[in-house]
């Protein structure tokens, strides 16, 4: 199956609509009282941490949700900040192109992945989403839109923007690199009975970008128990043939990893393989029960719908009420993605599987891209999430809840995880609950560098600071 090709839309029409969207955004900024914190007027989010309610009007980003233009000749795209990866991929695949990194969930926005943290199975060779950004337009706290590039006038903002979570501004347009892709992805699932062997094999694949002489284009993994873990190796292919369709049928992708040694998907279905069941989290809603799945509309088998169910649970405290009826204690939400150096991965996993009753766990290796763009700090190119160049890390994702033990402090499990991640020289993403002290947070997430950027680009503190937003939930 060849990917269909199409002629790009006229460049001017896309940019004209984008400029109108920016004007709408600026009008909404001017309507926010000077005493109010500037926030997005956005109803949906992929954040799991609590957010304080606000009665002030928010930024209108309704005109910033599209792909502005795709340039297949130089393999780039100009994209509005609130464009979802679902829409972005739909615009690039007809050209045989895809973003360098496509986060796992369809409704993650490009701007969100860049100002937060996005990762996927290309990250062992392509790094993180912000590393394929060439330039970015940002609405700063002062109400002006500036263009940031790696070595231009606002280069400090370019390097400091990732992991700032809207505390330095909001992206209105991003110009990103794209890479060629083939129509299919052939998968191989490798089972391991020992976490150290799995870690060593992953390290070899990341270093060589191949396994047993075959190139590896995609790499991630799943851990079910210390004695059952898997690495999934993906290879692009143009050869036609039968494919699995997890988005439409009764089969569940993560279970197929235990059941098959090889598999084959279209490139689109591969990119969204985790979205159909929100990795494995759809089991909380009964969707994986064959009797329920048969009648669950296919259009609702997607992360955005499960998010709505989560919102209802939060609003009405449904899960804890059900647990109470069973005589069980309430539960602590443990929804996190962390990174540890690859040499510490097996040790962290053994600790986690012993201390935290959550499984499965997702694994995704990553390395910062080399060479870094001009203007990068060789030792710490991205200061608000300071991963080391030339070092391999492994993202470990775990998304569930654990029973609250009476007498334990609030967030006991999350606090224990934070401490262990720091002990193992790692970091964690800030999209969910965090419990760091202000001093520890400053040391881990930008410290003085962030304060300098806030002073220059948000001099009147119209935007929240990162600690207030990520830890205090303001």
N, C-alpha and C positions, 0 to 999 in steps of 0.2 A: 504494500500500500504506500504510494507516494504521497507525501504531504502536498496538498493543493497550494499552488502559488497564486498570488493576486497582486494587482498593482496597488501601490500605496495610495491612501487618500491624499487629496491635495494638501500640501503642507500649510498653506495660509489659513484654510478653513479651520483646521485643528487648532492652530495658534490663536486665531481670532476668538474662538469659543473659550479657549483657556484664558485669554486676557479678560474676557467678560467675567469669568469665574473669580479671577484675582480681584477685580473691582468689587464684586459682591462681598468677597472676604474683607477687603479694606473698609467698605461701608459698615459692615457688622462690627469691625474692630472699633471704629469711631463711635458706634452706638453704645459701647460698653462704658459704664461710669468709670471715671478715673480712680475711684476708690475700690473698684471691684477687681478681682483676679480674672485675668483673661484665660478662658477655657474654650474648648471646642463645643459647639452645639451639635454633638454627635451622639445618636441614640445607641449605637452598637459599639462594642469594644471586644478585643481579645485579651484584655487584662483580667486577672483574677484577684487583684488586690482591691480592697474597698476604696471607694471614692466619695469624698464629702459632697453632699448635695449643695447646689447653688441656685439662687433665685435670679441672679443677674443673667442678661442675655449672653449667648455664646457666639463664637465665631461661626459664620455661615460658610461651610465648606461644600455646599451642594453643587457648586459649579466646578469642583476640582476632583472629579471621580473618574475621569476617562484617560485613555491613552491619547496623547496629543498627536504623535506621529511615530511611525516606525520607518527607519531608514535601513533597508536590507543591504545596501551597498557597503556602508561602513559598519554595519551590525550594531546599531545603536537605536535607542528609543527615547523620546521625550515623553514623560509620564507625569500626570498630575499626582500630587501627594497623597490624595485619598483614593486613588485607583486601587482596586483589589487585585491580588495576584490572579484570581480567576479571570478577570477581564483582561489583564495584561497578557497572560499566557494565550488566551483566545485570540489576541491580536497578533502575537508573534509566531505562533506555531504554523499558520498558513505560509510563512516565509521560510519554514524549516529552521527557525531560530527560537531560543528560549533565554530567559534571564540566567545569569551565571548560577544563581542560587534561588530556588523556588521553595519558600517555606511550605509546611505540610498542609496548612488549612486555607481554604479558598478565599475566605473573607479577610485574611490578613492584608493590610494595605502596604504598598511599597514604602510610603512615608513612615508607616508604623514599624516596618521591619528595619528601616535604616536608623530611625531615632531610638528604636528599642533593640531587639536582638532577634535576627532570623537565622535559621540554620537548616540544612538539609543534607542529603546524601552526596551532593557535589562539594561539600565544604572541605573535604580532605584535599581537594585540588583547587577549589575556587574561593576558599575562605568564607567570609560573611557578606551579606547583601551590600553593606556600605562600601565594600572594597571594589565593587564594579561600578560605582558612581563616578562620573566624570565631572559633573557640576550640579549644583543644587541651588534653587531659589528658596529663600527662607524668610517668612514673616517673623521678624524679631519682636521682642517685647516692647521696643520703642515704636512699633507700628509701621516700620518701613520694611520693604522687601529688598533683600540684598542677595547677590549671587556669590556663592562660595565655591572656589576651586582649590585643588591641592596646593598651588603655589601662587595664588593671586592675592588681591588686597585683603580678602576675608578668609585667608587660608586657615587662620586659627579657629574660625568657626567650622570650617570644613572638617578639620580633624577632631574637633571637640563635640560635634553634633551627635555622632553615634552614642547610644546609651543615655542620651539626655532626656528622653521621654517628654518632650514638649516644654522643658524648663528653659531652653535657649531659643525656642521659636518653633514654627511649624513649616514643613516643606510645602511649597506650592507647585514646584516642578523639579523633577530630577531627570538628568540625562544619564542613561545607564548603558553599559556594554551588554551585548547579547552574544551567545555562542551557538554554533550550528548543532542541530540535533537530527537524529534519524527517526523514522516512523515508529520503531519498536524498541523495547528494552527486554533483553533476555536475562533472566535471573537465575542465580545459583545460591541455594541456602546451605551453608556449612554449619553442621552441628558440632558443639564442643561439650565435653563432660568436665572440663577443668577451666576455670576462669583465667588462670595464668597462661594457658595455651591459647585461649581465645585472644587475650591481650597481645601476646607475642605475634600471633598471626595478623591481627589488625595492624600492628606496628609495621610489619613487613609489607603489607599491601599498601599502606599509606606511603611508605618510603619508595617502593618500586612502581606503584600505580599499576600493578599487575598481580596475577596469581597463577602459578603454574604455567607461565608463559603467555597468558591471555590478558590483554589490557582490561583494566577495571575503570569504568566511568562513574559508577555510583556505588556508595558503600555506607551501610548502616547495620544495626544489629538489634536483637531483642534478647533479654535475659528473663527466663521464667523461674529458674532456681539456680543455685550454685553448680548443679550438675547438668543443667540444660540451658545452654545459651547458643545463639546463632549469629552468624554474620551473613548478610545478604549482599551479594556482588551483582551489580548490574552492568551489562554491556550493551551499547547501542547497536542496532541492527537494521538493515534495510530489507532483509529477506522476508517475503510474505509468508503467512502461515497462521494457524489457529492461535487465539489469544484468550486469556482468562478475562472475565468481566465482573470484578467484585462490586462495582458500583450498581449493577443491575440485578445480579442473581442472589442466590441464597448463601453462597460461600462468603466467608469472612477472611479478609486478607491476612490478618496476623495469625489466625489459626492455620492458614495454608503454609506458613513458614514451618510449622511442626509436621505437616502432612506431606509436603512435597520437597524434593531435592532441587527441582528445576521448575521454572515457570516462564511465562511470556505475556507481556502487556503492550498495548499501544503506548506511545510516549505520553499522551494525555492522561490515560488511566494510571500510568506509573506515577506521574507527578502528583496525582490526587488519590493515590492508593490508601493514604491514611485518613483522608477527609470523610469517607463514607461512614466509617464507624468511630470517627474522632479517635484514631488509633484503636484502643479497645474500650474506651470510656462509654460507648453506647450500651454496653451491657448493664449499666446502672439504670437504664430506662426500659430494659427488657427486650431491646431490639435484636439481641442475638439469640433469643429464644425462637426456635424454628416456627412455633405456632403463632407467635406474634409477628415475626419478620415477614411471614407470608402475606400478612394484611397491612403491613406498614408501608404507606405510599413511598415509592422510590424517590420522589422529589423531596421527601423529608429525611432521607438518609444522607445527611450532610451536617457538618459541624455547626453551621449557622442556626439550624433548627434546634440542635441539642443545646446551644447557647440560650435559646429562649426558654427551654425547660429548666435550665440552671437558674435563670433569672426569676422564674416563678418559685423555685425552691427557696431562693434567698429571700424573696419578698414575703412568703408565707411560712417559712421555716418548716417545710414539709418533711424533709428527711429526718430531722431531729424529733419531730412529733411522732413519726412512725417508729423511730428507735425507742422513744419513751414508752409507747404502747406495748412494746415487746419487753420492757423492763431493762433496756440497754441504756448506757450513758450517751450523752451527745458526742459528736465526732469532730475532730480537728481536721480542717482541710489541709492537705499536704499536696500542693500543686506547684511543682518547681521544675526548672531546667538548670543544671549546674555544669560547670566544666572543671575537670581535673586533668593534670598532665597525664599522658597515656601510661607512664610507668606507675602511676598510682591508681589506675582504674580498677584492677582486680581487688586491691585492698579496700578501696572505697565500697565496691559492690558487696564484698563479703561483710563488711560492717553494716551496710544498709540492710541487706537481706536478713541479718541477725536481729537488728534493732528495730526496724520499721516494717510493719506487716503490710507491705504493698508489693504487688507484682501484677503484670510484667513491668520491666524497665526498658526504656528505649536507649540505644547507644548511637552516637553519631560523631565520628572523628572529624577534627578540623585543624587546619593550619592557616595562619595568615598568608596571604598571597605574596609571592616573590617575583620580581623585586617590587617593593612598595613604590607608589607614585612619587614624583618629585616633590620635595618639601617635607617628606615624612621624617619624623624623629626615628632614627635607626633603632633605638632601644625601646621606645614606647610610642608607636605611631598613633594609636587611638587612646588618648589618656583617660577617658572616662570608663573604658573597659580594657585595662592594660594587659592583654595577652602578649606573650613574648614572641617576637619573630623567630623563625627557624625552630619552633618547638611545637610538637603535636599534642593537642588536647583531645579529650573525649567528652562530649556532651552526654549527660545522663538525665533522662526525662522520666519523671514519676508524677502521676496525676490521679490522686484518690483522696481518701481520708482515713484516719485512724481513731480508735476510741480514746476519749479524754480520760485520763487517770485522775481521780479526785485528789486534790492537794497539789497537783503539778501546776507550774506557772502557765499563764496564757501562751499558747503557741509552743508548748514544750518540745514536740517532735521537730517543728521547723527550727527552733533554736539549736537543738542538738545537731541537725543537719548542717546549719550554717557554721557551727564550730568545727565540725569534721571536715567540711569543704575547705575552710581556712587552714586547718591543720595539714591538709593534703596539697596546699599551695594552689588552690583553685578559686573560682569565682562563681557567682550565680546571677542569673538574669533577674531583673527587677520587675517583671510583669505580674508577680504575685506577692504574697505576704512576705515582709522582711522585718527583722527584729534587732538589727544592729544598733549599738550605741552610736551617737553622733561622731565620736572620735574614730571608731573603727570604720564606719561608713566612709568618712572622709579619706581615710588611708586607702581604702579599697576602690573608691569610685571618683577619682579626679581631684579631690581636695582643693588645693590652692589654684590649680589650673581652671577648675570649674568656676571658682570665685572670680577669677580674672575675666573669664568669658561673660559671666553674668554682669559684671560691672560695665563691660563695653557694650554688650548687645541688649541688656535689659536694665538700664541704669535706674529706672524708677520702680523696679521689682514688680512689674505688672504680671509676671509669670511666677508660679510657685518655684521654690528651690527644690533640688532633687531629693534631699532628705525628707522634707515635708511631704513631698508627693509619694515617694516610694516606701517610706517607713511609717510616717505618721498618718498617712491617708487623708491629707487635707485636700 
